[in-house]
Amino acid sequence: GIADFYDSSTGVWVELWGEHLHHGYYPRDARGAGADHRQAQVAMIEEVLRWAGVAAPGGPPAPKAVLDVGCGVGGSSRHLQRKFGCRCVGITLSPKQRAQAQALSEASGQGGTTTFQVADALRMPFADDSFDLVWSLESGEHMPDKAAFLREMHRVCRPGGRVVV
C-alpha cells in the first residue's frame, strides 16, 4: 500500500526534492533554467496560505494548532510552525517518514512544538475541533475515499478554522 511505497522510496524523494515532498510555485520572474526548486516549494506553501486567507490582514488570527495531513518528512509542518509560532502535528501512514520527520524537527530545535504520528487520515486519532488549521498539500490523491477524507479534516478543525487542501 501507500505506507510501504513511502517506506521504501522516501530516501529517493528526499534526495531529489529535499524536506518538502511537493511541487513548487514558480511566479513568472522565477521561471527558467536557473529556477531554485526548493525555494519554489516554500513559495508554494506561502502562495497556498495567501490564497486560503490564512492569517490574512482582517481575517482570523494566525493558527495556534496546525495539523499537517500527509506530512511526509515534515517540511511543511516545520515551515508552518516557524511562520506562526504554533504547535504543529503531522500525520503520515509511513513509519519511516514519521521517524525522519521527528529527527529533522529535533535537529532544527522544533522537536517540542512540531511532532509526528503514524495515523490514517480517514480515521484520525484526534478529538473534534482540535486544530485551527488543517493542512494537506498533495496527499489527497492517495485517499481512497475523498468524501471521508474531507469529512475527517472538517471534524478535527475548530469552528472558524481553515481546512486547506
QUIPEJO-V200237 format. One record per backbone hydrogen bond with DSSP energy under -1.0 kcal/mol. NH is the residue of the N-H (numbers start at 1). CO is the residue of the C=O. E is the energy in kcal/mol with one decimal. If there is no record, write none. Layout:
# QUIPEJO-V200237
((NH CO E) (NH CO E))
This chain:
# QUIPEJO-V200237
((5 1 -2.2) (6 2 -2.6) (7 3 -2.7) (8 4 -2.1) (9 5 -1.7) (10 6 -1.9) (13 9 -2.0) (14 10 -3.1) (15 11 -2.0) (16 12 -2.2) (17 13 -3.6) (18 14 -2.2) (22 20 -1.1) (25 40 -2.5) (30 27 -2.7) (31 28 -1.0) (35 32 -1.8) (40 36 -2.0) (41 37 -1.7) (42 38 -1.4) (43 39 -2.4) (44 40 -1.9) (45 41 -1.6) (46 42 -2.3) (47 43 -2.6) (48 44 -2.5) (49 45 -2.4) (50 46 -2.4) (51 47 -2.8) (52 48 -2.4) (53 50 -1.1) (54 49 -2.2) (56 53 -1.3) (59 56 -2.6) (66 87 -2.6) (67 133 -2.6) (68 89 -2.9) (69 135 -3.2) (70 91 -1.8) (71 91 -2.4) (74 71 -2.3) (75 19 -1.2) (78 74 -2.6) (79 75 -2.1) (80 76 -3.0) (81 77 -2.4) (82 78 -2.4) (83 79 -2.6) (84 80 -2.5) (85 81 -2.2) (87 64 -2.6) (88 113 -3.2) (89 66 -2.7) (90 115 -2.7) (91 68 -2.5) (92 117 -1.8) (98 94 -2.4) (99 95 -2.3) (100 96 -2.3) (101 97 -3.1) (102 98 -2.5) (103 99 -2.3) (104 100 -2.5) (105 101 -2.1) (106 102 -2.5) (107 103 -2.5) (108 104 -1.5) (109 106 -1.3) (110 105 -2.7) (113 110 -1.2) (114 110 -2.5) (115 88 -2.3) (117 90 -2.3) (119 92 -1.7) (123 120 -1.7) (129 155 -2.4) (131 156 -2.5) (132 65 -2.1) (133 65 -1.7) (134 162 -2.9) (135 67 -3.3) (136 164 -2.4) (142 139 -2.0) (143 140 -1.6) (149 145 -2.2) (150 146 -2.4) (151 147 -2.5) (152 148 -2.6) (153 149 -2.1) (154 150 -2.4) (155 151 -2.4) (156 152 -1.7) (158 131 -3.4) (161 158 -2.5) (162 132 -2.6) (164 134 -3.1))
